[in-house]
Amino acid sequence: MERCLPECFHKLLNNGAVRRWGMEIQEGIFNMVDLLTNLVIVRLKHGPVPETLLKNVYAYESYGWLMDLINLFGSQGGIELVVSRFTSGEDLDAGQMAALLLPLGQCVKFLVKEVVCPVLLPAVNQALQYVASLEEQHLRGQVSPVLFEEN
């Protein structure tokens, strides 16, 4: 689930040829993306943070699909689930924090600041406090590639 599924969707949604396919197929793709988002929402509610799934599923280059995914993720409580993982007292490491914030970071220029900031501020503050508390040796080691990874 965390390897094959995201890779399939990434290829499907980032291939320019897909945009030329018929409307019926586009609707089918949207329905599959809806199911995938539902799966991510359910997965966020249980167990450890699904780092690989989050990092790979929402790394789209197509803004049209991205806008639909942002709205779908938000309307199904995805943003609140991300924040709840930070505020639940769970001991998150740098990779988990990065994975939780990555889907929102991918689409930051499309988010409405006045709506998202009050909701996400606790999560972002916790991530910044975590980074500030790291010793220099940790920043030069394994943690920094995870925190500052670009897609």
N, C-alpha and C positions, 0 to 999 in steps of 0.2 A: 504494500500500500504506500509506503513512504518512498519507494524508489521508482517503480514502473509507472504508476499512475501520474505523478507529477511530471515525469519526463514526457509521457504521451500528451498531456494537456499543454505543456510548454511548446512542444513541436506543433501541435494543432493550432494553437492560438497565435503563434509567432510566424507562421508560414504565410507569406503574402498571397499565395495562390488560393488559400482558403477564403479570402475576402471576395473572390470572384464566384464562389459557389452559390447555388440557388438559395432563395429565402427559406425554403423548407429545411434544407440542410443547416442553414444558419440558426434556425429555431431549435433544431435538434442539438446543435452544439451548445446553445445557450442553456437548454434543459440539462445537458450533461454537466455544464459548469455549475448550474444550480445544485445538482446532486453532489458534486464535488465540494461545493461550499458547505452544504449541509453536513457532509462527512467531516470536514475540517472543524465545523462548529461542535459536533458531537465529540470529536477527538479532543478538542480543547477542554471539554468538561471532565475528562477522565485521565488519570495516570500522569506520567511525566509529560513535559512539554514536547510536542512532536516537532523537534527542530528541523529535521530533514524535510518533512512535509511542508512546513511553513516557508522554508527558504526556497523550495522548488516550485511550489504551486503558484505563488503570487509574484513571480518575477516576469511579468509580461511586458512586452514592448509596445503592444498595440493599445493606444489610448481608448479606443471605442470599447473594447472588451474590458479594459481596466475600470472605466467608469461604471459599467454594469456590475462588475465584481465588487467595487467599493460599496455601492449602494446595497447589493445583496448581502455582503458581509455585515454591514452596519445594521440593516433592517432585521437580520436574524440574530442580533445580539453579539456578534463577533467582537466588536470593540469593547463592550462591557466585559466579555470573557477574558480578553487580553488584560484589561485593567485588574480584574479580580484575581488573576494569577499573580500579579505583583502585590496586591493588597491583602492576600490571604495569609500571609505569614510564611508562605512556602519559601524555602531557601533556594533561590534561583542562581545559577552560575551565569557567567558572561555569555556563553553560547545560547542558553535558554532565553535570556533577556533579548539578545540580538534577534533570535528567531521569532520571538513574540512581537517585537517592534518592526521587523523587516517588512511585513505586508503593508503596514501603514506608512513606513518610510518610502516605499516604492511609489506611493501615490500622494505624497505630501503636498505637491503643488496643486492637487485637485481637492484637497480637504478644506473645509470652511473653518478658519482659525477660531472664530468665536464659538463654534459648536464643539470642535474637537479638543481644543486646549484644556478647558475645564475637566474634561473626561480623562484625557491622557496625562495630564500634568503629574499626578502621583506616580505613574509608571515611569515616566521619563526622569523624574527627580530621583527615584530609587536607582535607576540605571546609572545616573550620573554620580550618585553617592557611592555606588559600588566601584565605579572606575576611580573616583577620588581616593578611595580607601585602599586601592591596590598598591603594593610596593613596587618600586621601579623594576625589580627583577621579574615580576609577573608581567608587567607591561611589555618587556622585551622578549618574553617567552611565548607561551602558547596562547595567551589571552588576547593580545593585540590583533592578531589576524582575524579572530572571530568578531571582535568589536568593530573593527574598521574595514570589514570586508566590503568590496564593491561588487555589484552585479552588472 
